[in-house]
Amino acid sequence: MLVSNPVFSHPVVMLVFFDTFTTNVCFLLQVIETFVNDSYVKQHDSRLSDGQVTNVWSLIVSIWAVGGMIGGVFGGVVTNLLGR
């Protein structure tokens, strides 16, 4: 049986959460794209195409997601071994 959380089922809370989440993700996208292009220019004296920047961004996001899954699996084990 699925139990809903009454706090997150409120429309205003959901709107604020998703608005904040999408704003931060879009801001981070611009920051990381700029960083990737600036780093590449310093090393190779040319800019990356939009497709190449998108590929680098996709790789960064994928690595972050995989790291989160690994941390979620082993976080409890390490906490139990080292103490809380």
PyMOL CGO cylinders between C-alpha atoms (Angstrom):
from pymol import cmd
from pymol.cgo import CYLINDER

trace = [
    CYLINDER, 0.00, 0.00, 0.00, 1.37, 3.40, -0.96, 0.3, 1, 1, 1, 1, 1, 1,
    CYLINDER, 1.37, 3.40, -0.96, 1.41, 5.95, 1.84, 0.3, 1, 1, 1, 1, 1, 1,
    CYLINDER, 1.41, 5.95, 1.84, 1.45, 9.58, 0.77, 0.3, 1, 1, 1, 1, 1, 1,
    CYLINDER, 1.45, 9.58, 0.77, 3.24, 12.28, 2.69, 0.3, 1, 1, 1, 1, 1, 1,
    CYLINDER, 3.24, 12.28, 2.69, 0.73, 15.05, 3.52, 0.3, 1, 1, 1, 1, 1, 1,
    CYLINDER, 0.73, 15.05, 3.52, 3.45, 17.71, 3.47, 0.3, 1, 1, 1, 1, 1, 1,
    CYLINDER, 3.45, 17.71, 3.47, 4.53, 17.00, -0.11, 0.3, 1, 1, 1, 1, 1, 1,
    CYLINDER, 4.53, 17.00, -0.11, 0.99, 16.50, -1.36, 0.3, 1, 1, 1, 1, 1, 1,
    CYLINDER, 0.99, 16.50, -1.36, 0.15, 20.17, -0.75, 0.3, 1, 1, 1, 1, 1, 1,
    CYLINDER, 0.15, 20.17, -0.75, 0.17, 22.02, -4.11, 0.3, 1, 1, 1, 1, 1, 1,
    CYLINDER, 0.17, 22.02, -4.11, 2.09, 25.07, -2.84, 0.3, 1, 1, 1, 1, 1, 1,
    CYLINDER, 2.09, 25.07, -2.84, 4.86, 22.94, -1.33, 0.3, 1, 1, 1, 1, 1, 1,
    CYLINDER, 4.86, 22.94, -1.33, 5.14, 20.96, -4.56, 0.3, 1, 1, 1, 1, 1, 1,
    CYLINDER, 5.14, 20.96, -4.56, 5.27, 24.12, -6.66, 0.3, 1, 1, 1, 1, 1, 1,
    CYLINDER, 5.27, 24.12, -6.66, 8.00, 25.69, -4.51, 0.3, 1, 1, 1, 1, 1, 1,
    CYLINDER, 8.00, 25.69, -4.51, 10.03, 22.46, -4.49, 0.3, 1, 1, 1, 1, 1, 1,
    CYLINDER, 10.03, 22.46, -4.49, 9.89, 21.90, -8.24, 0.3, 1, 1, 1, 1, 1, 1,
    CYLINDER, 9.89, 21.90, -8.24, 10.44, 25.58, -9.05, 0.3, 1, 1, 1, 1, 1, 1,
    CYLINDER, 10.44, 25.58, -9.05, 13.50, 25.71, -6.81, 0.3, 1, 1, 1, 1, 1, 1,
    CYLINDER, 13.50, 25.71, -6.81, 14.79, 22.39, -8.16, 0.3, 1, 1, 1, 1, 1, 1,
    CYLINDER, 14.79, 22.39, -8.16, 14.49, 23.37, -11.82, 0.3, 1, 1, 1, 1, 1, 1,
    CYLINDER, 14.49, 23.37, -11.82, 15.94, 26.84, -11.21, 0.3, 1, 1, 1, 1, 1, 1,
    CYLINDER, 15.94, 26.84, -11.21, 18.99, 25.38, -9.47, 0.3, 1, 1, 1, 1, 1, 1,
    CYLINDER, 18.99, 25.38, -9.47, 19.52, 22.72, -12.12, 0.3, 1, 1, 1, 1, 1, 1,
    CYLINDER, 19.52, 22.72, -12.12, 19.34, 25.29, -14.92, 0.3, 1, 1, 1, 1, 1, 1,
    CYLINDER, 19.34, 25.29, -14.92, 21.75, 27.57, -13.07, 0.3, 1, 1, 1, 1, 1, 1,
    CYLINDER, 21.75, 27.57, -13.07, 24.18, 24.69, -12.49, 0.3, 1, 1, 1, 1, 1, 1,
    CYLINDER, 24.18, 24.69, -12.49, 23.93, 23.72, -16.15, 0.3, 1, 1, 1, 1, 1, 1,
    CYLINDER, 23.93, 23.72, -16.15, 25.08, 27.19, -17.20, 0.3, 1, 1, 1, 1, 1, 1,
    CYLINDER, 25.08, 27.19, -17.20, 27.91, 27.24, -14.63, 0.3, 1, 1, 1, 1, 1, 1,
    CYLINDER, 27.91, 27.24, -14.63, 29.22, 23.81, -15.62, 0.3, 1, 1, 1, 1, 1, 1,
    CYLINDER, 29.22, 23.81, -15.62, 28.92, 24.52, -19.36, 0.3, 1, 1, 1, 1, 1, 1,
    CYLINDER, 28.92, 24.52, -19.36, 30.92, 27.71, -18.91, 0.3, 1, 1, 1, 1, 1, 1,
    CYLINDER, 30.92, 27.71, -18.91, 33.52, 25.90, -16.80, 0.3, 1, 1, 1, 1, 1, 1,
    CYLINDER, 33.52, 25.90, -16.80, 33.87, 23.08, -19.34, 0.3, 1, 1, 1, 1, 1, 1,
    CYLINDER, 33.87, 23.08, -19.34, 34.24, 25.49, -22.27, 0.3, 1, 1, 1, 1, 1, 1,
    CYLINDER, 34.24, 25.49, -22.27, 36.70, 27.77, -20.43, 0.3, 1, 1, 1, 1, 1, 1,
    CYLINDER, 36.70, 27.77, -20.43, 38.82, 24.79, -19.35, 0.3, 1, 1, 1, 1, 1, 1,
    CYLINDER, 38.82, 24.79, -19.35, 38.86, 23.42, -22.89, 0.3, 1, 1, 1, 1, 1, 1,
    CYLINDER, 38.86, 23.42, -22.89, 39.81, 26.81, -24.35, 0.3, 1, 1, 1, 1, 1, 1,
    CYLINDER, 39.81, 26.81, -24.35, 42.74, 27.13, -21.92, 0.3, 1, 1, 1, 1, 1, 1,
    CYLINDER, 42.74, 27.13, -21.92, 44.08, 23.72, -22.93, 0.3, 1, 1, 1, 1, 1, 1,
    CYLINDER, 44.08, 23.72, -22.93, 43.31, 23.59, -26.67, 0.3, 1, 1, 1, 1, 1, 1,
    CYLINDER, 43.31, 23.59, -26.67, 42.69, 27.20, -27.82, 0.3, 1, 1, 1, 1, 1, 1,
    CYLINDER, 42.69, 27.20, -27.82, 39.31, 26.30, -29.32, 0.3, 1, 1, 1, 1, 1, 1,
    CYLINDER, 39.31, 26.30, -29.32, 35.74, 26.02, -28.07, 0.3, 1, 1, 1, 1, 1, 1,
    CYLINDER, 35.74, 26.02, -28.07, 33.58, 22.91, -27.85, 0.3, 1, 1, 1, 1, 1, 1,
    CYLINDER, 33.58, 22.91, -27.85, 30.45, 22.64, -29.94, 0.3, 1, 1, 1, 1, 1, 1,
    CYLINDER, 30.45, 22.64, -29.94, 27.06, 22.65, -28.23, 0.3, 1, 1, 1, 1, 1, 1,
    CYLINDER, 27.06, 22.65, -28.23, 26.74, 18.90, -28.78, 0.3, 1, 1, 1, 1, 1, 1,
    CYLINDER, 26.74, 18.90, -28.78, 30.11, 18.23, -27.17, 0.3, 1, 1, 1, 1, 1, 1,
    CYLINDER, 30.11, 18.23, -27.17, 29.22, 20.37, -24.15, 0.3, 1, 1, 1, 1, 1, 1,
    CYLINDER, 29.22, 20.37, -24.15, 25.93, 18.48, -23.85, 0.3, 1, 1, 1, 1, 1, 1,
    CYLINDER, 25.93, 18.48, -23.85, 27.82, 15.18, -23.91, 0.3, 1, 1, 1, 1, 1, 1,
    CYLINDER, 27.82, 15.18, -23.91, 30.16, 16.33, -21.13, 0.3, 1, 1, 1, 1, 1, 1,
    CYLINDER, 30.16, 16.33, -21.13, 27.17, 17.57, -19.07, 0.3, 1, 1, 1, 1, 1, 1,
    CYLINDER, 27.17, 17.57, -19.07, 25.43, 14.20, -19.59, 0.3, 1, 1, 1, 1, 1, 1,
    CYLINDER, 25.43, 14.20, -19.59, 28.54, 12.35, -18.43, 0.3, 1, 1, 1, 1, 1, 1,
    CYLINDER, 28.54, 12.35, -18.43, 28.81, 14.53, -15.30, 0.3, 1, 1, 1, 1, 1, 1,
    CYLINDER, 28.81, 14.53, -15.30, 25.15, 13.98, -14.41, 0.3, 1, 1, 1, 1, 1, 1,
    CYLINDER, 25.15, 13.98, -14.41, 25.43, 10.23, -15.02, 0.3, 1, 1, 1, 1, 1, 1,
    CYLINDER, 25.43, 10.23, -15.02, 28.51, 9.90, -12.80, 0.3, 1, 1, 1, 1, 1, 1,
    CYLINDER, 28.51, 9.90, -12.80, 26.74, 11.90, -10.07, 0.3, 1, 1, 1, 1, 1, 1,
    CYLINDER, 26.74, 11.90, -10.07, 23.72, 9.58, -10.22, 0.3, 1, 1, 1, 1, 1, 1,
    CYLINDER, 23.72, 9.58, -10.22, 25.85, 6.42, -10.10, 0.3, 1, 1, 1, 1, 1, 1,
    CYLINDER, 25.85, 6.42, -10.10, 27.79, 7.83, -7.15, 0.3, 1, 1, 1, 1, 1, 1,
    CYLINDER, 27.79, 7.83, -7.15, 24.52, 8.49, -5.35, 0.3, 1, 1, 1, 1, 1, 1,
    CYLINDER, 24.52, 8.49, -5.35, 23.39, 4.91, -5.89, 0.3, 1, 1, 1, 1, 1, 1,
    CYLINDER, 23.39, 4.91, -5.89, 26.69, 3.50, -4.65, 0.3, 1, 1, 1, 1, 1, 1,
    CYLINDER, 26.69, 3.50, -4.65, 26.62, 5.82, -1.63, 0.3, 1, 1, 1, 1, 1, 1,
    CYLINDER, 26.62, 5.82, -1.63, 23.07, 4.79, -0.85, 0.3, 1, 1, 1, 1, 1, 1,
    CYLINDER, 23.07, 4.79, -0.85, 23.97, 1.11, -0.92, 0.3, 1, 1, 1, 1, 1, 1,
    CYLINDER, 23.97, 1.11, -0.92, 27.16, 1.34, 1.14, 0.3, 1, 1, 1, 1, 1, 1,
    CYLINDER, 27.16, 1.34, 1.14, 26.34, 4.31, 3.38, 0.3, 1, 1, 1, 1, 1, 1,
    CYLINDER, 26.34, 4.31, 3.38, 24.44, 2.26, 5.95, 0.3, 1, 1, 1, 1, 1, 1,
    CYLINDER, 24.44, 2.26, 5.95, 27.09, -0.45, 6.03, 0.3, 1, 1, 1, 1, 1, 1,
    CYLINDER, 27.09, -0.45, 6.03, 29.92, 2.03, 6.59, 0.3, 1, 1, 1, 1, 1, 1,
    CYLINDER, 29.92, 2.03, 6.59, 27.89, 3.85, 9.24, 0.3, 1, 1, 1, 1, 1, 1,
    CYLINDER, 27.89, 3.85, 9.24, 27.25, 0.61, 11.11, 0.3, 1, 1, 1, 1, 1, 1,
    CYLINDER, 27.25, 0.61, 11.11, 30.92, -0.36, 10.92, 0.3, 1, 1, 1, 1, 1, 1,
    CYLINDER, 30.92, -0.36, 10.92, 32.29, 3.01, 12.03, 0.3, 1, 1, 1, 1, 1, 1,
    CYLINDER, 32.29, 3.01, 12.03, 29.50, 3.89, 14.44, 0.3, 1, 1, 1, 1, 1, 1,
    CYLINDER, 29.50, 3.89, 14.44, 26.83, 6.51, 14.34, 0.3, 1, 1, 1, 1, 1, 1,
]
cmd.load_cgo(trace, "trace")
